[in-house]
Amino acid sequence: MQPFATLTHYAGFDWAKAEHQVVILEAGGQVVAEFRFEHTAAGWQLCRDRLRRFPALGVAIETSQGAAVEKLLESGVTVYPVHPKRAQCYRQRYRPSGDKSDRVDARSLADALRLDGAQWKALAPEDPLVQQLRLLCRDEVELIGQRTALINQLQQALYEYYPTALAAFDDWSEPFAWALVERFPTPQILVAAGKRQWQKFLHVHKLWRPGTVDKRLELFAHATELAGNSAVTAAKSLLAVTLVKLLRALQRQLDEYRSRIEQLFAQHPDHDLFGSLPGAGPKLSPRLLSELGQDRDRFADANGLQSYAGSAPVRYQSGGLERARMRRACNHHLRQAVRLWANLSRAQCVWAHSYYQAQIARGKNHETALRCLGNRWLKILWAMWQTRTPYDAELHTRNQTEHGSWVLQLHPS
């Protein structure tokens, strides 16, 4: 990776699934090379041969990850990621008429890099452990979303033919709820099984609770009263059992993902730092670590991290008009992780809960209050990350005291 000041040529790389377009400019803006190649081993070899002619080359590309970025980094060029909205503005600057083609896109990116690139940050080669951890965490979140979709379908099927099963459990993400459908797939089978089988089921799945057992047994005894007719029951019971089988298979894979994530997280040097965050726990700590990465110079200050995570608002000022709105352009994976972390931290940090309540008292809704709390947590996390220091509640309180923080007035010392 070369400093921008040492670059002599500037390339725009318009990527696609099957083919890529490259345009290379010299310092004066003249095109010195342009070519198109297929996304194949032979195509990338052609690209490397062409790029090798320009030893001090910067490449602008409209993404920060993926196969194209990895191949470019392997080629030894300096890669500058460009946000899609920025890329669109650069294209309009280069072609105000609205003309669009792969060549125009590549040329506009190259020209933007040549003119504005001194302020851009180049991609650094990434630690494979962090990269793998981030991909696993993101894929885990996607799989959890698929599980939620299957659970919603299962609940809808039960509502149509088996409302007793639906009423027996509040949390249908738990495997013991699925087990009821497996063991007693229809209301008729449940009633015919009798009280001894119901009691055995509740004991086997450790559901025998004084506060809920009588209610569940009563529900089981009257399961057929609100059941669907025979046609609906025959069709929807098959769907319910099928969805449970899919949920079981998906849950096994989620367990495998969780095991892999925990193993990688334990190997990272920042394990103790992120593991010390109140409320983050074993699931959110790896997500936060993987989204921040290992480059401590990535964010010049805490505000850079807050903007990247979407917790810092976008401010608009014109004349006497001043407004602030929610930031949309951000790392949405990190935003969601910070939102969950802020919410869970309220149960473990007195100051965090008090700060949240203060935001609510000011008229902010739940999500806005969580975003404000997450913004404050990110300021703390950035300082911890820079100094490689785990979270210390006493140290944080001392810092609040030294700076006269108004948060101290919200809770007892």
C-alpha positions as CSV (number, residue, x, y, z in Angstrom):
1,M,0.0,0.0,0.0
2,Q,1.5,3.3,-1.1
3,P,0.8,6.8,0.2
4,F,-1.4,8.9,-2.1
5,A,1.3,11.4,-2.8
6,T,3.5,8.8,-4.4
7,L,0.9,7.6,-6.9
8,T,1.5,8.3,-10.5
9,H,-1.5,6.7,-12.1
10,Y,-5.2,6.4,-11.1
11,A,-7.6,3.6,-12.0
12,G,-11.3,3.2,-11.9
13,F,-12.6,-0.3,-11.5
14,D,-16.2,-1.0,-12.4
15,W,-16.9,-4.5,-11.1
16,A,-19.7,-7.0,-11.9
17,K,-20.3,-10.7,-11.4
18,A,-19.2,-11.8,-14.8
19,E,-17.0,-9.0,-16.2
20,H,-15.0,-6.0,-15.0
21,Q,-14.1,-2.7,-16.7
22,V,-10.8,-0.8,-15.9
23,V,-9.8,2.7,-16.9
24,I,-6.4,4.1,-16.0
25,L,-5.5,7.8,-16.0
26,E,-2.2,9.6,-15.7
27,A,-1.7,12.6,-13.4
28,G,-3.0,15.0,-16.1
29,G,-6.2,13.1,-16.6
30,Q,-5.4,11.5,-19.9
31,V,-6.5,7.8,-20.4
32,V,-3.4,5.7,-20.7
33,A,-5.0,2.3,-20.6
34,E,-8.5,0.7,-20.5
35,F,-9.6,-2.9,-20.8
36,R,-12.3,-5.3,-19.9
37,F,-11.9,-8.8,-18.6
38,E,-13.9,-11.7,-17.4
39,H,-14.1,-12.8,-13.8
40,T,-12.0,-15.9,-14.4
41,A,-8.6,-17.1,-13.5
42,A,-7.4,-16.2,-17.0
43,G,-9.1,-12.8,-16.8
44,W,-7.5,-11.9,-13.5
45,Q,-4.1,-12.9,-14.8
46,L,-4.6,-10.5,-17.8
47,C,-5.6,-7.8,-15.3
48,R,-2.5,-8.4,-13.2
49,D,-0.3,-8.2,-16.3
50,R,-1.8,-4.9,-17.3
51,L,-1.7,-3.4,-13.9
52,R,2.0,-4.4,-13.4
53,R,2.9,-1.8,-16.0
54,F,2.0,0.9,-13.5
55,P,4.0,0.3,-10.3
56,A,2.6,3.4,-8.4
57,L,-1.1,2.8,-9.1
58,G,-4.2,3.6,-7.0
59,V,-7.5,1.9,-7.8
60,A,-11.0,3.2,-6.9
61,I,-13.8,0.6,-6.6
62,E,-17.4,0.9,-5.6
63,T,-17.2,-1.6,-2.7
64,S,-15.0,-2.4,0.3
65,Q,-15.2,-6.2,0.2
66,G,-15.7,-9.2,-2.0
67,A,-13.7,-11.2,-4.5
68,A,-12.7,-8.2,-6.7
69,V,-11.3,-6.3,-3.7
70,E,-9.3,-9.3,-2.5
71,K,-7.9,-9.9,-6.0
72,L,-6.8,-6.3,-6.3
73,L,-5.1,-6.3,-2.9
74,E,-3.3,-9.5,-4.0
75,S,-2.1,-7.7,-7.1
76,G,-0.2,-5.2,-4.9
77,V,-2.1,-2.0,-5.9
78,T,-3.5,0.6,-3.5
79,V,-7.2,0.1,-3.2
80,Y,-9.6,3.0,-2.4
81,P,-13.3,2.0,-1.6
82,V,-16.0,4.4,-2.7
83,H,-19.5,4.5,-1.3
84,P,-22.2,3.9,-4.0
85,K,-23.8,7.3,-3.3
86,R,-20.5,9.0,-3.7
87,A,-19.8,7.1,-6.9
88,Q,-23.2,8.2,-8.2
89,C,-22.3,11.9,-7.5
90,Y,-18.9,11.4,-9.2
91,R,-20.6,10.0,-12.3
92,Q,-23.0,12.9,-12.4
93,R,-20.0,15.3,-12.1
94,Y,-18.3,13.6,-15.0
95,R,-21.4,13.1,-17.1
96,P,-24.0,15.7,-16.1
97,S,-26.2,14.5,-19.0
98,G,-26.8,11.2,-17.1
99,D,-24.9,9.0,-19.6
100,K,-24.1,5.7,-17.9
101,S,-22.0,2.8,-19.0
102,D,-19.4,0.6,-17.4
103,R,-16.7,2.7,-19.1
104,V,-18.2,5.9,-17.8
105,D,-18.4,4.5,-14.3
106,A,-14.8,3.4,-14.4
107,R,-13.6,6.7,-15.9
108,S,-15.5,8.7,-13.3
109,L,-14.1,6.7,-10.4
110,A,-10.5,7.1,-11.8
111,D,-11.0,10.9,-12.2
112,A,-12.5,11.2,-8.7
113,L,-9.5,9.4,-7.2
114,R,-7.1,11.6,-9.2
115,L,-8.8,14.8,-8.0
116,D,-10.1,14.0,-4.5
117,G,-8.2,10.9,-3.4
118,A,-5.8,12.7,-1.2
119,Q,-8.6,12.8,1.4
120,W,-9.6,9.1,1.0
121,K,-8.4,6.2,3.1
122,A,-6.9,3.2,1.4
123,L,-7.9,-0.3,2.3
124,A,-5.3,-2.1,4.4
125,P,-4.8,-5.9,4.0
126,E,-7.1,-7.5,6.6
127,D,-6.3,-10.0,9.3
128,P,-7.7,-13.3,8.0
129,L,-9.0,-14.1,11.5
130,V,-11.0,-10.9,11.7
131,Q,-12.3,-11.3,8.2
132,Q,-13.4,-14.8,8.9
133,L,-15.0,-13.8,12.2
134,R,-16.9,-10.9,10.6
135,L,-18.2,-13.1,7.8
136,L,-19.3,-15.8,10.2
137,C,-21.1,-13.3,12.5
138,R,-22.9,-11.7,9.5
139,D,-23.9,-15.0,8.2
140,E,-25.1,-16.1,11.6
141,V,-27.3,-13.0,11.8
142,E,-28.8,-13.8,8.3
143,L,-29.5,-17.4,9.5
144,I,-31.2,-16.1,12.6
145,G,-33.4,-14.0,10.3
146,Q,-34.3,-17.2,8.4
147,R,-35.1,-19.0,11.6
148,T,-37.4,-16.1,12.6
149,A,-39.2,-16.4,9.3
150,L,-39.7,-20.1,9.8
151,I,-41.0,-19.5,13.3
152,N,-43.5,-17.0,12.0
153,Q,-44.7,-19.5,9.4
154,L,-45.0,-22.2,12.1
155,Q,-47.0,-19.9,14.4
156,Q,-49.3,-19.0,11.5
157,A,-49.9,-22.7,10.7
158,L,-50.6,-23.4,14.4
159,Y,-53.0,-20.5,14.6
160,E,-55.1,-22.1,11.8
161,Y,-55.4,-25.6,13.2
162,Y,-53.8,-25.9,16.6
163,P,-54.2,-22.7,18.7
164,T,-53.7,-24.7,22.0
165,A,-50.1,-25.4,21.1
166,L,-49.6,-21.7,20.3
167,A,-51.0,-20.7,23.7
168,A,-48.9,-23.2,25.6
169,F,-45.6,-21.4,25.0
170,D,-44.6,-17.7,24.7
171,D,-41.2,-18.2,23.1
172,W,-41.3,-20.3,19.9
173,S,-37.6,-19.9,19.3
174,E,-37.0,-22.5,22.0
175,P,-36.7,-26.2,20.8
176,F,-39.0,-27.5,23.5
177,A,-41.9,-25.6,21.8
178,W,-41.1,-27.4,18.5
179,A,-40.9,-30.7,20.4
180,L,-44.6,-30.4,21.3
181,V,-45.5,-30.3,17.6
182,E,-43.2,-33.3,16.9
183,R,-44.6,-35.4,19.8
184,F,-48.3,-34.3,19.4
185,P,-48.7,-33.0,15.8
186,T,-52.5,-32.5,16.0
187,P,-54.9,-31.5,18.8
188,Q,-56.6,-34.9,18.5
189,I,-53.3,-36.8,19.1
190,L,-52.6,-34.5,22.1
191,V,-56.0,-35.2,23.8
192,A,-55.8,-38.9,23.1
193,A,-52.3,-39.2,24.7
194,G,-53.8,-38.4,28.1
195,K,-52.5,-36.7,31.3
196,R,-49.7,-39.1,32.0
197,Q,-48.1,-38.4,28.6
198,W,-48.5,-34.7,29.0
199,Q,-46.8,-34.8,32.4
200,K,-44.0,-36.9,31.0
201,F,-43.5,-34.4,28.2
202,L,-43.2,-31.5,30.5
203,H,-40.8,-33.4,32.8
204,V,-38.6,-34.6,29.9
205,H,-38.2,-31.0,28.6
206,K,-37.8,-29.5,32.1
207,L,-41.0,-27.5,31.8
208,W,-42.5,-28.5,35.1
209,R,-43.1,-25.2,36.8
210,P,-45.6,-24.6,39.7
211,G,-46.7,-21.4,38.1
212,T,-47.4,-22.8,34.6
213,V,-48.0,-26.5,34.8
214,D,-51.7,-26.3,35.7
215,K,-52.4,-23.8,32.9
216,R,-50.7,-26.0,30.4
217,L,-52.4,-29.2,31.5
218,E,-55.7,-27.4,31.3
219,L,-54.9,-26.2,27.8
220,F,-54.0,-29.7,26.7
221,A,-57.2,-31.2,28.0
222,H,-59.3,-28.8,25.9
223,A,-57.0,-28.8,22.8
224,T,-59.7,-30.0,20.3
225,E,-62.3,-27.3,21.2
226,L,-60.7,-24.6,19.0
227,A,-59.1,-27.0,16.5
228,G,-59.5,-26.6,12.8
229,N,-61.7,-29.0,10.8
230,S,-60.3,-32.3,9.5
231,A,-59.1,-31.0,6.2
232,V,-57.3,-28.0,7.7
233,T,-55.8,-30.2,10.4
234,A,-54.5,-32.8,7.9
235,A,-52.9,-30.1,5.7
236,K,-51.5,-27.7,8.2
237,S,-50.2,-30.4,10.6
238,L,-48.0,-31.7,7.8
239,L,-46.7,-28.1,7.2
240,A,-46.1,-27.6,10.9
241,V,-44.1,-30.8,11.2
242,T,-42.1,-29.9,8.1
243,L,-41.3,-26.5,9.5
244,V,-40.2,-28.0,12.8
245,K,-37.8,-30.3,10.9
246,L,-36.4,-27.3,9.0
247,L,-36.0,-25.4,12.3
248,R,-34.1,-28.3,13.8
249,A,-31.7,-28.5,10.9
250,L,-31.2,-24.8,10.9
251,Q,-30.6,-24.7,14.7
252,R,-27.9,-27.4,14.4
253,Q,-26.1,-25.2,11.8
254,L,-26.5,-22.1,14.1
255,D,-25.0,-24.1,16.9
256,E,-22.1,-24.9,14.6
257,Y,-21.7,-21.2,13.7
258,R,-21.8,-20.2,17.4
259,S,-19.0,-22.8,18.2
260,R,-16.8,-21.5,15.3
261,I,-17.3,-17.9,16.3
262,E,-16.5,-18.6,19.9
263,Q,-13.3,-20.4,18.9
264,L,-12.1,-17.5,16.7
265,F,-13.1,-14.9,19.2
266,A,-11.0,-16.6,21.9
267,Q,-8.0,-16.5,19.6
268,H,-8.0,-12.8,19.0
269,P,-5.8,-10.5,21.1
270,D,-8.7,-8.1,21.8
271,H,-10.9,-10.9,23.2
272,D,-10.7,-9.6,26.8
273,L,-11.2,-6.0,25.8
274,F,-14.5,-6.7,23.9
275,G,-15.5,-9.5,26.3
276,S,-15.5,-6.9,29.2
277,L,-18.2,-4.7,27.6
278,P,-21.3,-4.8,29.9
279,G,-24.2,-6.4,28.1
280,A,-22.3,-7.4,25.0
281,G,-22.0,-11.0,26.2
282,P,-20.7,-14.0,24.1
283,K,-22.8,-13.1,21.0
284,L,-22.4,-9.4,20.6
285,S,-18.8,-9.1,21.6
286,P,-17.5,-11.0,18.5
287,R,-19.8,-8.9,16.3
288,L,-18.5,-5.7,17.7
289,L,-14.8,-6.8,17.4
290,S,-15.2,-8.1,13.8
291,E,-16.9,-4.9,12.6
292,L,-14.2,-2.6,14.1
293,G,-11.4,-4.8,12.8
294,Q,-7.7,-4.4,13.9
295,D,-6.7,-1.1,12.3
296,R,-6.5,1.4,15.2
297,D,-5.8,4.3,12.8
298,R,-9.1,3.6,11.0
299,F,-11.0,6.3,13.0
300,A,-9.2,9.5,13.9
301,D,-11.5,10.1,16.9
302,A,-14.6,8.7,18.6
303,N,-16.9,10.7,16.3
304,G,-15.5,8.8,13.3
305,L,-16.5,5.5,14.9
306,Q,-19.9,6.9,15.9
307,S,-20.6,8.1,12.4
308,Y,-19.5,4.7,11.0
309,A,-21.9,2.9,13.3
310,G,-24.7,5.3,12.5
311,S,-25.3,6.5,16.1
312,A,-24.1,10.1,15.5
313,P,-26.8,12.2,13.8
314,V,-26.4,14.0,10.5
315,R,-26.6,17.8,11.1
316,Y,-28.1,20.2,8.6
317,Q,-27.5,24.0,9.0
318,S,-28.6,26.7,6.6
319,G,-29.0,30.3,7.7
320,G,-31.0,30.2,10.9
321,L,-32.3,26.7,10.3
322,E,-30.6,23.8,12.1
323,R,-31.7,20.2,12.1
324,A,-30.5,16.8,13.0
325,R,-31.6,13.5,11.6
326,M,-30.8,9.9,11.9
327,R,-27.7,8.8,9.9
328,R,-28.6,6.4,7.1
329,A,-25.2,5.9,5.4
330,C,-23.3,3.7,7.9
331,N,-22.3,0.1,8.7
332,H,-25.7,-1.4,9.3
333,H,-24.3,-4.6,10.8
334,L,-22.4,-2.5,13.4
335,R,-25.5,-0.3,14.0
336,Q,-27.6,-3.3,14.8
337,A,-25.0,-4.8,17.1
338,V,-24.6,-1.5,19.0
339,R,-28.3,-1.1,19.4
340,L,-28.6,-4.6,20.9
341,W,-25.6,-4.0,23.1
342,A,-26.9,-0.6,24.4
343,N,-30.3,-2.2,25.2
344,L,-28.7,-5.1,27.2
345,S,-26.2,-2.8,29.0
346,R,-29.1,-1.1,30.8
347,A,-29.5,-4.2,33.0
348,Q,-25.8,-4.3,34.0
349,C,-24.8,-0.6,34.2
350,V,-26.6,1.8,36.6
351,W,-25.4,4.8,34.7
352,A,-26.5,3.3,31.3
353,H,-30.0,2.7,32.6
354,S,-30.1,6.2,34.2
355,Y,-28.9,7.8,30.9
356,Y,-31.5,5.9,28.9
357,Q,-34.3,7.0,31.3
358,A,-33.1,10.6,31.1
359,Q,-33.4,10.5,27.3
360,I,-36.9,9.1,27.7
361,A,-37.8,11.8,30.1
362,R,-36.7,14.4,27.5
363,G,-39.4,13.0,25.1
364,K,-37.3,10.7,23.0
365,N,-38.7,7.3,22.0
366,H,-37.2,4.0,22.8
367,E,-35.1,3.6,19.6
368,T,-33.8,7.2,19.8
369,A,-32.9,6.8,23.4
370,L,-31.0,3.5,22.6
371,R,-29.2,5.3,19.8
372,C,-28.1,8.1,22.2
373,L,-26.9,5.5,24.7
374,G,-25.1,3.5,22.0
375,N,-23.4,6.7,20.9
376,R,-22.1,7.2,24.4
377,W,-20.9,3.6,24.6
378,L,-19.0,4.0,21.4
379,K,-17.1,7.0,22.8
380,I,-16.0,4.7,25.6
381,L,-15.3,1.8,23.4
382,W,-13.1,3.9,21.1
383,A,-11.0,5.0,24.1
384,M,-10.7,1.4,25.3
385,W,-9.8,0.3,21.8
386,Q,-7.1,2.9,21.4
387,T,-5.5,2.1,24.7
388,R,-6.2,-1.7,24.5
389,T,-7.8,-1.5,28.0
390,P,-10.8,-3.6,29.1
391,Y,-13.8,-1.9,30.5
392,D,-13.4,-0.9,34.2
393,A,-16.5,0.5,35.9
394,E,-14.6,2.2,38.6
395,L,-12.2,3.9,36.1
396,H,-15.2,5.1,34.1
397,T,-16.8,6.6,37.2
398,R,-13.5,8.4,38.0
399,N,-13.3,9.8,34.5
400,Q,-16.9,11.0,34.7
401,T,-16.1,12.6,38.1
402,E,-13.0,14.4,36.7
403,H,-14.8,15.7,33.7
404,G,-17.9,16.7,35.8
405,S,-20.2,14.6,33.7
406,W,-23.9,15.3,34.1
407,V,-24.6,11.6,34.0
408,L,-23.3,11.3,37.5
409,Q,-26.3,13.3,38.7
410,L,-28.6,10.7,37.4
411,H,-27.6,7.8,39.7
412,P,-26.1,7.3,43.2
413,S,-22.3,7.2,43.4
